[in-house]
Amino acid sequence: MKKILFISVISLMSCNRNSQQAHPPVGGVLSKNDLDVSKERMKNLNIIERKHMQDWINAQPVKFYPTQLNYWTNAENFDKRERRQDNTLISYSYELYDFDQTKIYDAPFERRDAKFGHFDELKAVENALRFIHDGEEVTLLVPSSLAYGTYGDEKKIDNDIPLIIKLKAL
């Protein structure tokens, strides 16, 4: 009996000694190498997405124009317009589509009297709202890094999914 107990204790200790975490815990600190690998992955993903998006654009009857923030819009010189300032109000809505042009959510996302500098929105949407005219509707072609990124929205949008966003200033 003592022999079995001794072997069990030794086995448990050896299992515990050999188990090392493959990844740091959530909120843990990543090494420089991990950060470099992540940066390279995002760079390569962005190149691939931009190529697919450019192929999609080439097949469309509507012309799309690149912006400085790395998304496209169907409005020429869009991000050269006068920029809305912080603390100004805007009401808007938008719908999300994948690049098969399938609508992701049935109801649009909508906000009334949102104040710039005080709301958290997708990077591309918040940037586009700075340049959109009241009553105008624009289509944005957004790489995943400016949409829901590597985590998705944890509902209907998976990780690393570029989006088509139909944005309207109300």
DSSP file (Angstrom, degrees, kcal/mol; ACC not computed):
  #  RESIDUE AA STRUCTURE BP1 BP2  ACC     N-H-->O    O-->H-N    N-H-->O    O-->H-N    TCO  KAPPA ALPHA  PHI   PSI    X-CA   Y-CA   Z-CA
    1    1 A M     >        0   0    0      0, 0.0     4,-2.3     0, 0.0     5,-0.2   0.000 360.0 360.0 360.0 -43.5    0.0    0.0    0.0
    2    2 A K  H  >  +     0   0    0      1,-0.2     4,-2.6     2,-0.2     5,-0.2   0.867 360.0  54.9 -63.0 -35.4    2.9    2.4    0.9
    3    3 A K  H  > S+     0   0    0      2,-0.2     4,-2.4     1,-0.2    -1,-0.2   0.907 108.6  46.6 -64.5 -42.5    4.5    1.5   -2.4
    4    4 A I  H  > S+     0   0    0      2,-0.2     4,-2.4     1,-0.2    -2,-0.2   0.909 113.4  48.9 -65.7 -43.3    1.3    2.5   -4.4
    5    5 A L  H  X S+     0   0    0     -4,-2.3     4,-2.4     2,-0.2    -2,-0.2   0.919 111.9  49.5 -62.7 -43.7    1.0    5.7   -2.5
    6    6 A F  H  X S+     0   0    0     -4,-2.6     4,-2.4     1,-0.2    -2,-0.2   0.917 112.1  47.1 -61.3 -45.9    4.7    6.5   -3.1
    7    7 A I  H  X S+     0   0    0     -4,-2.4     4,-2.5     1,-0.2    -1,-0.2   0.891 111.7  51.9 -64.5 -39.6    4.4    5.9   -6.8
    8    8 A S  H  X S+     0   0    0     -4,-2.4     4,-2.5     2,-0.2    -2,-0.2   0.922 110.7  47.0 -62.5 -45.2    1.2    7.9   -7.0
    9    9 A V  H  X S+     0   0    0     -4,-2.4     4,-2.4     2,-0.2    -2,-0.2   0.923 113.3  48.4 -63.9 -44.5    2.8   10.9   -5.3
   10   10 A I  H  X S+     0   0    0     -4,-2.4     4,-2.4     1,-0.2    -2,-0.2   0.906 111.6  50.6 -61.8 -42.2    5.9   10.7   -7.5
   11   11 A S  H  X S+     0   0    0     -4,-2.5     4,-2.2     2,-0.2    -2,-0.2   0.921 110.8  48.1 -62.5 -45.0    3.7   10.4  -10.6
   12   12 A L  H  X S+     0   0    0     -4,-2.5     4,-2.3     1,-0.2    -1,-0.2   0.911 112.2  49.5 -62.7 -42.4    1.7   13.5   -9.7
   13   13 A M  H  X S+     0   0    0     -4,-2.4     4,-2.2     1,-0.2    -1,-0.2   0.901 111.1  48.8 -65.5 -39.9    4.8   15.5   -8.9
   14   14 A S  H  X S+     0   0    0     -4,-2.4     4,-1.7     2,-0.2    -1,-0.2   0.878 110.9  50.7 -68.9 -35.6    6.4   14.6  -12.2
   15   15 A C  H  X S+     0   0    0     -4,-2.2     4,-1.0     1,-0.2    -2,-0.2   0.929 111.9  47.6 -64.3 -43.7    3.3   15.5  -14.1
   16   16 A N  H  < S+     0   0    0     -4,-2.3     3,-0.4     1,-0.2    -2,-0.2   0.880 110.6  51.7 -65.1 -38.8    3.1   18.9  -12.4
   17   17 A R  H  < S+     0   0    0     -4,-2.2    -1,-0.2     1,-0.2    -2,-0.2   0.837 111.6  46.6 -67.8 -34.2    6.8   19.5  -13.1
   18   18 A N  H  < S+     0   0    0     -4,-1.7     2,-0.8    -5,-0.1    -1,-0.2   0.606  88.7  95.9 -86.9 -12.2    6.5   18.8  -16.8
   19   19 A S     <  +     0   0    0     -4,-1.0     2,-0.4    -3,-0.4    -1,-0.0  -0.705  50.1 168.5 -86.6 113.0    3.4   20.9  -17.4
   20   20 A Q        -     0   0    0     -2,-0.8     2,-0.2     0, 0.0    -2,-0.0  -0.925  39.2-104.5-120.3 147.0    4.3   24.3  -18.7
   21   21 A Q        -     0   0    0     -2,-0.4    -2,-0.0     1,-0.2     0, 0.0  -0.493  18.3-158.2 -71.8 135.7    2.0   26.9  -20.2
   22   22 A A  S    S+     0   0    0     -2,-0.2    -1,-0.2     1,-0.1     0, 0.0   0.772  80.8  28.6 -80.2 -27.4    2.3   27.2  -23.9
   23   23 A H  S    S-     0   0    0     -3,-0.0    -1,-0.1     7,-0.0     3,-0.1  -0.951  91.1-103.2-132.7 149.7    0.8   30.7  -23.8
   24   24 A P        -     0   0    0      0, 0.0     3,-0.1     0, 0.0     4,-0.1  -0.371  50.4 -95.2 -67.3 154.2    0.9   33.4  -21.2
   25   25 A P    >   -     0   0    0      0, 0.0     3,-2.9     0, 0.0     2,-0.0  -0.213  54.6 -75.1 -65.7 161.6   -2.4   33.9  -19.3
   26   26 A V  T 3  S+     0   0    0      1,-0.3     3,-0.1    -3,-0.1    -3,-0.0  -0.359 127.5  20.4 -56.6 131.5   -5.0   36.4  -20.3
   27   27 A G  T 3  S+     0   0    0      1,-0.3    -1,-0.3    -3,-0.1     2,-0.0   0.435  99.7 135.0  84.5  -0.8   -3.6   39.8  -19.3
   28   28 A G    <   -     0   0    0     -3,-2.9     2,-0.5     1,-0.1    -1,-0.3  -0.205  63.0 -96.8 -75.1 171.4   -0.1   38.3  -19.2
   29   29 A V        -     0   0    0     -3,-0.1     2,-0.3    -2,-0.0    -1,-0.1  -0.776  33.8-142.5 -93.7 130.1    3.0   40.0  -20.6
   30   30 A L        -     0   0    0     -2,-0.5     2,-0.0     1,-0.1    -7,-0.0  -0.664  18.3-118.5 -90.2 146.9    4.1   38.9  -24.1
   31   31 A S     >  -     0   0    0     -2,-0.3     4,-2.3     1,-0.1     5,-0.2  -0.292  29.0-105.2 -75.0 167.0    7.7   38.7  -24.9
   32   32 A K  H  > S+     0   0    0      1,-0.2     4,-2.5     2,-0.2     5,-0.2   0.893 123.8  53.4 -59.8 -39.7    9.3   40.8  -27.7
   33   33 A N  H  > S+     0   0    0      2,-0.2     4,-2.5     1,-0.2    -1,-0.2   0.918 108.0  49.5 -62.3 -44.1    9.3   37.7  -29.9
   34   34 A D  H  > S+     0   0    0      1,-0.2     4,-2.4     2,-0.2    -2,-0.2   0.904 112.1  48.7 -60.9 -41.5    5.6   37.1  -29.3
   35   35 A L  H  X S+     0   0    0     -4,-2.3     4,-2.6     2,-0.2    -2,-0.2   0.893 111.1  49.9 -65.9 -39.5    4.9   40.7  -30.2
   36   36 A D  H  X S+     0   0    0     -4,-2.5     4,-2.5     2,-0.2    -2,-0.2   0.904 111.0  49.3 -64.9 -41.1    7.0   40.5  -33.3
   37   37 A V  H  X S+     0   0    0     -4,-2.5     4,-2.4     2,-0.2    -2,-0.2   0.922 112.8  47.6 -62.9 -44.1    5.2   37.3  -34.4
   38   38 A S  H  X S+     0   0    0     -4,-2.4     4,-2.4     2,-0.2    -2,-0.2   0.911 111.9  49.8 -63.5 -43.2    1.8   39.0  -33.8
   39   39 A K  H  X S+     0   0    0     -4,-2.6     4,-2.2     1,-0.2    -2,-0.2   0.912 111.9  48.0 -62.2 -43.3    2.9   42.2  -35.7
   40   40 A E  H  X S+     0   0    0     -4,-2.5     4,-2.6     2,-0.2    -1,-0.2   0.893 110.2  52.6 -65.1 -40.1    4.1   40.1  -38.7
   41   41 A R  H  X S+     0   0    0     -4,-2.4     4,-2.8     1,-0.2    -2,-0.2   0.936 111.0  46.4 -60.4 -47.2    0.8   38.1  -38.7
   42   42 A M  H  X S+     0   0    0     -4,-2.4     4,-2.5     2,-0.2    -1,-0.2   0.884 111.6  51.9 -64.5 -38.2   -1.2   41.3  -38.8
   43   43 A K  H  X S+     0   0    0     -4,-2.2     4,-2.0     2,-0.2    -2,-0.2   0.942 113.2  43.8 -62.7 -47.5    0.9   42.7  -41.5
   44   44 A N  H  X S+     0   0    0     -4,-2.6     4,-2.3     1,-0.2    -2,-0.2   0.898 113.3  51.5 -65.4 -40.8    0.5   39.5  -43.7
   45   45 A L  H  X S+     0   0    0     -4,-2.8     4,-2.9     1,-0.2     5,-0.2   0.907 109.0  51.2 -61.7 -41.9   -3.2   39.4  -42.9
   46   46 A N  H  X S+     0   0    0     -4,-2.5     4,-2.6     2,-0.2    -1,-0.2   0.897 109.3  50.5 -63.7 -40.6   -3.6   43.0  -44.0
   47   47 A I  H  X S+     0   0    0     -4,-2.0     4,-1.9     2,-0.2    -2,-0.2   0.932 113.1  45.7 -62.4 -45.8   -1.8   42.3  -47.3
   48   48 A I  H  X S+     0   0    0     -4,-2.3     4,-2.3     2,-0.2    -2,-0.2   0.925 114.5  47.6 -63.8 -46.0   -4.0   39.3  -48.0
   49   49 A E  H  X S+     0   0    0     -4,-2.9     4,-2.9     1,-0.2     5,-0.2   0.917 110.2  51.9 -63.5 -42.9   -7.2   41.2  -47.1
   50   50 A R  H  X S+     0   0    0     -4,-2.6     4,-2.5    -5,-0.2    -1,-0.2   0.892 109.6  50.5 -61.7 -38.6   -6.2   44.2  -49.2
   51   51 A K  H  X S+     0   0    0     -4,-1.9     4,-2.3     2,-0.2    -1,-0.2   0.938 112.9  45.2 -63.5 -47.1   -5.6   42.0  -52.2
   52   52 A H  H  X S+     0   0    0     -4,-2.3     4,-2.1     1,-0.2    -2,-0.2   0.898 114.4  49.2 -63.5 -40.0   -9.0   40.3  -51.8
   53   53 A M  H  X S+     0   0    0     -4,-2.9     4,-2.8     2,-0.2    -2,-0.2   0.901 109.8  50.8 -67.0 -40.2  -10.7   43.6  -51.3
   54   54 A Q  H  X S+     0   0    0     -4,-2.5     4,-2.4    -5,-0.2    -2,-0.2   0.901 109.8  50.5 -64.7 -40.3   -9.0   45.1  -54.4
   55   55 A D  H  X S+     0   0    0     -4,-2.3     4,-0.9     2,-0.2    -1,-0.2   0.907 111.8  48.4 -61.0 -41.6  -10.1   42.1  -56.5
   56   56 A W  H >< S+     0   0    0     -4,-2.1     3,-0.8     1,-0.2     4,-0.2   0.929 110.8  50.7 -63.9 -45.8  -13.7   42.6  -55.2
   57   57 A I  H >< S+     0   0    0     -4,-2.8     3,-1.9     1,-0.2    -2,-0.2   0.905 104.8  57.1 -58.5 -43.6  -13.5   46.4  -56.0
   58   58 A N  H 3< S+     0   0    0     -4,-2.4    -1,-0.2     1,-0.3    -2,-0.2   0.754 105.1  52.3 -61.6 -24.4  -12.3   45.6  -59.5
   59   59 A A  T << S+     0   0    0     -4,-0.9    -1,-0.3    -3,-0.8    -2,-0.2   0.422  94.2  94.4 -91.2   1.5  -15.5   43.6  -60.1
   60   60 A Q    <   -     0   0    0     -3,-1.9     4,-0.1    -4,-0.2    -3,-0.0  -0.669  69.2-142.4 -97.6 148.6  -17.8   46.3  -58.9
   61   61 A P  S    S+     0   0    0      0, 0.0     2,-0.3     0, 0.0    -1,-0.1   0.691  86.2  76.1 -76.9 -17.7  -19.6   48.9  -61.1
   62   62 A V  S    S-     0   0    0     -5,-0.1     2,-0.3     1,-0.0    -2,-0.2  -0.728  84.6-124.2 -94.8 141.8  -19.1   51.6  -58.4
   63   63 A K        -     0   0    0     -2,-0.3     2,-0.3    11,-0.2    -5,-0.1  -0.677  23.3-160.3 -86.4 139.2  -15.7   53.2  -57.9
   64   64 A F        -     0   0    0     -2,-0.3    10,-0.2    -4,-0.1    76,-0.1  -0.920   2.0-153.1-119.3 147.6  -14.0   53.0  -54.5
   65   65 A Y  E     -A   73   0A   0      8,-3.4     8,-2.2    -2,-0.3    10,-0.2  -0.951  17.4-119.8-123.6 136.5  -11.3   55.2  -53.2
   66   66 A P  E     -A   72   0A   0      0, 0.0     2,-0.3     0, 0.0     6,-0.2  -0.412  25.7-150.6 -72.2 150.6   -8.6   54.5  -50.5
   67   67 A T    >   -     0   0    0      4,-2.2     3,-1.4    -2,-0.1     4,-0.0  -0.720  28.5-107.4-112.9 168.5   -8.5   56.6  -47.4
   68   68 A Q  T 3  S+     0   0    0      1,-0.3    -1,-0.0    -2,-0.3     0, 0.0   0.738 116.2  61.4 -67.6 -22.9   -5.5   57.4  -45.2
   69   69 A L  T 3  S-     0   0    0      2,-0.2    -1,-0.3    55,-0.1     3,-0.1   0.392 120.8-102.3 -88.2   4.7   -6.8   55.1  -42.4
   70   70 A N  S <  S+     0   0    0     -3,-1.4     2,-0.3     1,-0.3    -2,-0.1   0.759  87.2 103.7  84.5  26.2   -6.6   52.0  -44.7
   71   71 A Y        -     0   0    0     71,-0.1    -4,-2.2    53,-0.1    -1,-0.3  -0.889  62.2-126.8-125.6 165.8  -10.3   51.6  -45.6
   72   72 A W  E     -AB  66 141A   0     69,-2.2    69,-2.4    -2,-0.3     2,-0.3  -0.782  20.9-172.5-109.7 155.2  -12.0   52.4  -48.9
   73   73 A T  E     -AB  65 140A   0     -8,-2.2    -8,-3.4    -2,-0.3    67,-0.2  -0.966  32.8-126.4-140.8 159.1  -15.1   54.5  -49.5
   74   74 A N  S    S+     0   0    0     65,-1.2     2,-0.6    -2,-0.3   -11,-0.2   0.319  88.0  89.1 -87.8   9.3  -17.3   55.2  -52.5
   75   75 A A  S >  S-     0   0    0     64,-0.2     3,-1.2   -10,-0.2    -2,-0.1  -0.936  80.4-127.3-109.4 120.4  -16.9   59.0  -52.0
   76   76 A E  T 3  S+     0   0    0     -2,-0.6    -2,-0.1     1,-0.3     4,-0.1  -0.369  89.9   4.7 -67.2 141.6  -13.9   60.5  -53.8
   77   77 A N  T >  S+     0   0    0    -11,-0.2     3,-1.5     1,-0.1     4,-0.4   0.796  84.6 156.0  55.3  32.6  -11.6   62.6  -51.6
   78   78 A F  G X   +     0   0    0     -3,-1.2     3,-1.3     1,-0.3    -2,-0.1   0.912  68.1  43.1 -57.4 -50.3  -13.7   61.6  -48.6
   79   79 A D  G 3  S+     0   0    0      1,-0.2    -1,-0.3     4,-0.0    -2,-0.1   0.312 103.1  68.8 -86.0  12.8  -11.0   62.1  -45.9
   80   80 A K  G <  S+     0   0    0     -3,-1.5    -1,-0.2    -4,-0.1    -2,-0.2   0.463  81.5 101.0 -99.1  -7.2   -9.9   65.4  -47.5
   81   81 A R  S <  S-     0   0    0     -3,-1.3     2,-0.1    -4,-0.4    51,-0.1  -0.145  93.5 -71.2 -69.7 169.6  -13.2   67.0  -46.4
   82   82 A E        -     0   0    0     49,-0.1     2,-0.4     1,-0.1    -1,-0.2  -0.429  56.1-128.0 -61.7 137.3  -13.6   69.3  -43.4
   83   83 A R        -     0   0    0     -2,-0.1    48,-0.2    -3,-0.1     2,-0.1  -0.739  13.9-120.2 -96.1 133.0  -13.3   67.2  -40.3
   84   84 A R        -     0   0    0     46,-2.5     2,-0.1    -2,-0.4    -1,-0.0  -0.459  33.9-126.5 -68.3 142.9  -16.0   67.3  -37.5
   85   85 A Q    >   -     0   0    0      1,-0.1     3,-1.4    -2,-0.1    31,-0.3  -0.459  28.2 -84.4 -90.3 161.0  -14.6   68.4  -34.2
   86   86 A D  T 3  S+     0   0    0      1,-0.2    31,-0.2    -2,-0.1    -1,-0.1  -0.253 112.0  28.3 -57.8 151.7  -14.8   66.8  -30.8
   87   87 A N  T 3  S+     0   0    0     29,-2.6    -1,-0.2     1,-0.3     2,-0.2   0.392  88.9 124.5  72.6   0.3  -17.9   67.5  -28.7
   88   88 A T    <   -     0   0    0     -3,-1.4    28,-2.4     1,-0.0    -1,-0.3  -0.613  61.0-119.5 -83.1 154.2  -20.1   68.0  -31.9
   89   89 A L  E     +C  115   0A   0     -2,-0.2     2,-0.3    26,-0.2    26,-0.2  -0.658  32.2 174.8 -96.8 148.4  -23.2   65.9  -32.1
   90   90 A I  E     -C  114   0A   0     24,-2.0    24,-2.8    -2,-0.3     2,-0.4  -0.987  18.1-154.8-149.3 142.9  -24.0   63.4  -34.8
   91   91 A S  E     +     0   0A   0     -2,-0.3    79,-2.4    22,-0.2     2,-0.3  -0.957  32.0 153.9-113.8 138.6  -26.8   60.9  -35.4
   92   92 A Y  E     -CD 111 169A   0     19,-2.4    19,-2.7    -2,-0.4     2,-0.3  -0.970  27.8-157.7-156.6 165.3  -26.1   57.9  -37.6
   93   93 A S  E     -CD 110 168A   0     75,-2.2    75,-2.9    -2,-0.3     2,-0.3  -0.977  12.0-174.6-144.4 156.9  -26.9   54.3  -38.5
   94   94 A Y  E     -CD 109 167A   0     15,-2.4    15,-2.7    -2,-0.3     2,-0.4  -0.995  13.3-149.1-153.6 153.1  -25.0   51.6  -40.3
   95   95 A E  E     - D   0 166A   0     71,-1.7    71,-2.3    -2,-0.3     2,-0.4  -0.923  17.7-136.8-120.6 146.8  -25.4   48.1  -41.6
   96   96 A L  E     + D   0 165A   0     -2,-0.4     8,-2.7    69,-0.2     9,-0.6  -0.864  23.2 173.6-109.4 137.2  -22.8   45.4  -41.8
   97   97 A Y  E     -ED 103 164A   0     67,-2.5    67,-2.8    -2,-0.4     6,-0.2  -0.946  25.3-130.0-133.6 153.9  -22.2   43.0  -44.7
   98   98 A D    >   -     0   0    0      4,-1.8     3,-1.9    -2,-0.3    65,-0.1  -0.417  44.3 -92.2 -90.6-179.8  -19.6   40.4  -45.5
   99   99 A F  T 3  S+     0   0    0     63,-0.3    64,-0.1     1,-0.3    -1,-0.0   0.418 126.5  65.3 -81.3   4.5  -17.8   40.4  -48.9
  100  100 A D  T 3  S-     0   0    0      2,-0.2    -1,-0.3     0, 0.0     3,-0.1   0.322 118.3-116.2 -92.0   3.2  -20.4   38.0  -50.3
  101  101 A Q    <   +     0   0    0     -3,-1.9     2,-0.5     1,-0.3    -2,-0.2   0.769  65.3 150.5  64.1  31.6  -22.8   41.0  -49.7
  102  102 A T        -     0   0    0     -4,-0.1    -4,-1.8     1,-0.0    -1,-0.3  -0.829  50.8-120.9 -92.2 126.2  -24.7   39.0  -47.1
  103  103 A K  B     -E   97   0A   0     -2,-0.5    -6,-0.3    -6,-0.2     3,-0.1  -0.494  21.5-160.8 -68.0 130.8  -26.2   41.3  -44.4
  104  104 A I  S    S+     0   0    0     -8,-2.7     2,-0.4    -2,-0.2    -1,-0.1   0.915  72.5  30.6 -84.3 -45.7  -24.9   40.2  -41.0
  105  105 A Y        -     0   0    0     -9,-0.6    -1,-0.2     1,-0.1    -9,-0.2  -0.924  69.5-140.9-116.1 141.6  -27.4   41.7  -38.6
  106  106 A D  S    S+     0   0    0     -2,-0.4    -1,-0.1    -3,-0.1    -2,-0.0   0.924  88.5  50.6 -65.2 -45.6  -31.1   42.2  -39.5
  107  107 A A  S    S-     0   0    0      1,-0.1     2,-0.1   -12,-0.0    -2,-0.0  -0.725  89.5-117.7 -97.2 143.6  -31.4   45.6  -37.7
  108  108 A P        -     0   0    0      0, 0.0     2,-0.4     0, 0.0   -13,-0.2  -0.373  27.2-110.0 -72.7 156.8  -29.0   48.4  -38.3
  109  109 A F  E     -C   94   0A   0    -15,-2.7   -15,-2.4    -4,-0.1     2,-0.4  -0.743  46.6-177.4 -80.1 133.9  -26.8   49.8  -35.6
  110  110 A E  E     -C   93   0A   0     -2,-0.4     2,-0.4   -17,-0.2   -17,-0.2  -0.998  17.7-178.8-142.4 139.1  -28.1   53.3  -34.8
  111  111 A R  E     -C   92   0A   0    -19,-2.7   -19,-2.4    -2,-0.4     2,-0.4  -0.999  13.0-151.5-136.2 140.7  -27.1   56.2  -32.4
  112  112 A R  E    S-     0   0A   0     -2,-0.4   -21,-0.2   -21,-0.2    -2,-0.0  -0.920  74.7  -7.3-111.9 136.4  -28.8   59.5  -31.9
  113  113 A D  E    S+     0   0A   0     -2,-0.4     2,-0.3     1,-0.2   -22,-0.2   0.873  78.6 177.1  48.9  49.1  -26.9   62.6  -30.8
  114  114 A A  E     -C   90   0A   0    -24,-2.8   -24,-2.0    -3,-0.2     2,-0.6  -0.614  24.4-132.6 -78.4 142.7  -23.6   60.9  -30.2
  115  115 A K  E >   -C   89   0A   0     -2,-0.3     3,-2.1   -26,-0.2   -26,-0.2  -0.871  19.0-118.4-104.5 123.3  -20.9   63.3  -29.1
  116  116 A F  T 3  S+     0   0    0    -28,-2.4   -29,-2.6    -2,-0.6   -31,-0.0  -0.271 101.3  27.0 -57.7 141.2  -17.5   63.0  -30.8
  117  117 A G  T 3  S+     0   0    0      2,-0.3    -1,-0.3   -31,-0.2   -31,-0.1   0.347 114.8  69.9  87.4  -6.0  -14.7   62.2  -28.4
  118  118 A H  S <  S+     0   0    0     -3,-2.1     2,-0.3     2,-0.0    -2,-0.2   0.171  84.4  69.5-131.1  16.9  -17.2   60.4  -26.1
  119  119 A F        -     0   0    0     -4,-0.1     2,-0.6    -5,-0.1    -2,-0.3  -0.982  65.7-137.5-136.6 153.7  -18.3   57.3  -27.9
  120  120 A D        +     0   0    0     -2,-0.3     2,-0.3    -3,-0.0     3,-0.1  -0.929  37.6 151.8-112.7 116.9  -16.6   54.1  -28.8
  121  121 A E        -     0   0    0     -2,-0.6    -2,-0.0     1,-0.1     0, 0.0  -0.809  56.3 -63.6-133.6 170.2  -17.2   52.8  -32.3
  122  122 A L     >  -     0   0    0     -2,-0.3     4,-2.9     1,-0.1     5,-0.3  -0.328  54.7-117.6 -53.2 142.3  -15.4   50.7  -34.9
  123  123 A K  H  > S+     0   0    0     24,-0.3     4,-2.3    23,-0.3     5,-0.2   0.898 113.4  46.2 -54.7 -45.3  -12.3   52.7  -35.9
  124  124 A A  H  > S+     0   0    0     22,-1.3     4,-2.7     2,-0.2    -1,-0.2   0.893 113.4  49.0 -67.5 -38.9  -13.3   53.0  -39.5
  125  125 A V  H  > S+     0   0    0     21,-0.3     4,-2.5     2,-0.2    -2,-0.2   0.947 112.3  47.5 -65.3 -48.1  -16.9   54.1  -38.6
  126  126 A E  H  X S+     0   0    0     -4,-2.9     4,-0.8     1,-0.2    -2,-0.2   0.909 114.7  47.0 -61.1 -41.1  -15.7   56.7  -36.1
  127  127 A N  H >< S+     0   0    0     -4,-2.3     3,-0.9    -5,-0.3     4,-0.5   0.934 112.4  49.2 -64.6 -45.9  -13.2   58.0  -38.6
  128  128 A A  H >X S+     0   0    0     -4,-2.7     4,-1.4     1,-0.3     3,-1.4   0.851 103.1  61.1 -64.1 -34.7  -15.8   58.1  -41.5
  129  129 A L  H 3< S+     0   0    0     -4,-2.5    -1,-0.3     1,-0.3    -2,-0.2   0.770  95.1  63.7 -64.1 -23.9  -18.3   59.9  -39.3
  130  130 A R  T << S+     0   0    0     -3,-0.9   -46,-2.5    -4,-0.8    -1,-0.3   0.772 114.7  30.5 -67.3 -25.0  -15.8   62.8  -39.0
  131  131 A F  T <4 S+     0   0    0     -3,-1.4    -2,-0.2    -4,-0.5    -1,-0.2   0.541  92.1 108.0-114.4 -10.6  -16.0   63.4  -42.7
  132  132 A I     <  -     0   0    0     -4,-1.4     2,-0.2     1,-0.1   -48,-0.1  -0.407  63.7-128.3 -74.0 145.5  -19.6   62.4  -43.7
  133  133 A H    >   -     0   0    0      1,-0.1     3,-2.1    -2,-0.1    36,-0.4  -0.631  37.7 -87.3 -88.2 151.8  -22.1   65.1  -44.6
  134  134 A D  T 3  S+     0   0    0      1,-0.3    36,-0.1    -2,-0.2    -1,-0.1  -0.359 116.0  13.0 -57.5 132.7  -25.6   65.2  -42.9
  135  135 A G  T 3  S+     0   0    0     34,-1.2    -1,-0.3     1,-0.3     2,-0.2   0.322  99.7 128.8  82.5  -7.6  -28.0   63.0  -44.8
  136  136 A E    <   -     0   0    0     -3,-2.1    33,-2.4    32,-0.0     2,-0.4  -0.500  44.7-155.0 -82.1 148.6  -25.2   61.4  -46.8
  137  137 A E  E     + F   0 168A   0     31,-0.2     2,-0.3    -2,-0.2    31,-0.2  -0.994  16.0 177.5-122.3 130.3  -24.8   57.6  -47.1
  138  138 A V  E     - F   0 167A   0     29,-2.7    29,-2.8    -2,-0.4     2,-0.5  -0.931  24.2-132.6-129.6 154.4  -21.4   56.1  -47.9
  139  139 A T  E     - F   0 166A   0     -2,-0.3   -65,-1.2    27,-0.2     2,-0.4  -0.928  21.1-161.2-107.5 130.2  -20.1   52.6  -48.3
  140  140 A L  E     -BF  73 165A   0     25,-3.2    25,-2.8    -2,-0.5     2,-0.6  -0.903  11.1-154.7-111.1 137.8  -17.0   51.6  -46.4
  141  141 A L  E     -BF  72 164A   0    -69,-2.4   -69,-2.2    -2,-0.4    23,-0.2  -0.961  26.4-171.2-109.9 113.6  -14.8   48.6  -47.2
  142  142 A V  E     - F   0 163A   0     21,-3.2    21,-2.4    -2,-0.6   -71,-0.1  -0.911  20.2-135.3-120.6 123.8  -13.0   47.8  -44.0
  143  143 A P    >>  -     0   0    0      0, 0.0     3,-1.8     0, 0.0     4,-0.5  -0.349  36.7-105.8 -67.8 158.5  -10.1   45.4  -43.3
  144  144 A S  G >4>S+     0   0    0      1,-0.3     5,-2.6     2,-0.2     3,-1.2   0.811 116.8  66.1 -58.3 -32.1  -10.6   43.3  -40.2
  145  145 A S  G 345S+     0   0    0      1,-0.3    -1,-0.3     3,-0.1   -22,-0.1   0.770 108.3  39.8 -63.7 -24.0   -8.0   45.3  -38.2
  146  146 A L  G <45S+     0   0    0     -3,-1.8   -22,-1.3   -76,-0.1   -21,-0.3   0.386 122.3  45.2-101.5   0.7  -10.3   48.3  -38.4
  147  147 A A  T <<5S-     0   0    0     -3,-1.2   -24,-0.3    -4,-0.5    -3,-0.1   0.453 131.7 -36.0-107.1-112.2  -13.4   46.2  -37.8
  148  148 A Y  T >>5S-     0   0    0     13,-0.5     4,-1.3     1,-0.2     3,-1.0   0.350  79.2-162.7-104.3   5.6  -13.7   43.5  -35.1
  149  149 A G  T 34< -     0   0    0     -5,-2.6    11,-2.9     1,-0.2    12,-0.4  -0.017  53.8 -18.5  58.8-148.0  -10.1   42.3  -35.4
  150  150 A T  T 34 S+     0   0    0      9,-0.2    -1,-0.2     1,-0.2     9,-0.2   0.524 137.3  46.8 -78.1  -6.4   -8.7   39.0  -34.2
  151  151 A Y  T X4 S-     0   0    0     -3,-1.0     3,-0.5     1,-0.2     8,-0.2   0.617  90.0-149.3-108.4 -16.2  -11.6   38.4  -31.7
  152  152 A G  T 3<  -     0   0    0     -4,-1.3     6,-0.2    -3,-0.4    -1,-0.2  -0.301  46.3 -67.6  71.8-167.5  -14.7   39.1  -33.8
  153  153 A D  T 3   -     0   0    0      4,-1.7    -1,-0.2    -4,-0.1     5,-0.1   0.362  60.3-121.5-100.6   5.3  -17.8   40.5  -32.1
  154  154 A E  S <  S+     0   0    0      3,-0.7     4,-0.1    -3,-0.5    -2,-0.1   0.673  97.6  62.3  62.4  19.6  -18.3   37.2  -30.2
  155  155 A K  S    S-     0   0    0      2,-0.4    -1,-0.2     3,-0.0     3,-0.0   0.364 123.3 -21.6-128.9 -88.0  -21.8   37.0  -31.8
  156  156 A K  S    S+     0   0    0      1,-0.1     2,-0.6     2,-0.1    -4,-0.0   0.571 114.3  80.2-108.8 -13.5  -22.1   36.7  -35.6
  157  157 A I        -     0   0    0     -6,-0.0    -4,-1.7    -9,-0.0    -3,-0.7  -0.868  68.0-150.8-104.3 119.3  -18.8   38.1  -36.8
  158  158 A D    >   -     0   0    0     -2,-0.6     3,-0.6    -6,-0.2    -6,-0.2  -0.153  35.2 -73.3 -76.4 175.4  -15.9   35.7  -36.7
  159  159 A N  T 3  S+     0   0    0     -8,-0.2    -9,-0.2     1,-0.2    -1,-0.2  -0.370 110.9  14.5 -70.8 150.9  -12.3   36.7  -36.2
  160  160 A D  T 3  S+     0   0    0    -11,-2.9    -1,-0.2     1,-0.2   -16,-0.1   0.868  84.2 149.6  55.0  46.5  -10.3   38.4  -39.0
  161  161 A I    <   -     0   0    0     -3,-0.6   -13,-0.5   -12,-0.4    -1,-0.2  -0.940  38.7-144.4-112.2 116.4  -13.3   39.2  -41.1
  162  162 A P        -     0   0    0      0, 0.0   -63,-0.3     0, 0.0     2,-0.3  -0.477  25.6-150.0 -71.8 152.4  -13.2   42.3  -43.4
  163  163 A L  E     - F   0 142A   0    -21,-2.4   -21,-3.2    -2,-0.1     2,-0.5  -0.880  21.2-138.4-128.8 154.6  -16.6   44.1  -43.6
  164  164 A I  E     -DF  97 141A   0    -67,-2.8   -67,-2.5    -2,-0.3     2,-0.5  -0.970  29.4-165.9-103.6 124.4  -18.7   46.2  -45.9
  165  165 A I  E     -DF  96 140A   0    -25,-2.8   -25,-3.2    -2,-0.5     2,-0.8  -0.962  13.7-157.9-119.2 121.8  -20.3   49.0  -43.9
  166  166 A K  E     -DF  95 139A   0    -71,-2.3   -71,-1.7    -2,-0.5     2,-0.4  -0.876  23.4-171.6 -98.8 107.3  -23.2   51.0  -45.2
  167  167 A L  E     -DF  94 138A   0    -29,-2.8   -29,-2.7    -2,-0.8     2,-0.4  -0.830   9.8-175.2-109.6 134.1  -23.0   54.2  -43.1
  168  168 A K  E     -DF  93 137A   0    -75,-2.9   -75,-2.2    -2,-0.4     2,-0.6  -0.994  20.2-142.5-132.8 130.8  -25.6   57.0  -43.1
  169  169 A A  E      D   92   0A   0    -33,-2.4   -34,-1.2    -2,-0.4   -77,-0.3  -0.817 360.0 360.0 -86.7 122.9  -25.6   60.3  -41.2
  170  170 A L              0   0    0    -79,-2.4   -78,-0.2    -2,-0.6    -1,-0.1   0.439 360.0 360.0 -86.0 360.0  -29.1   61.0  -40.1
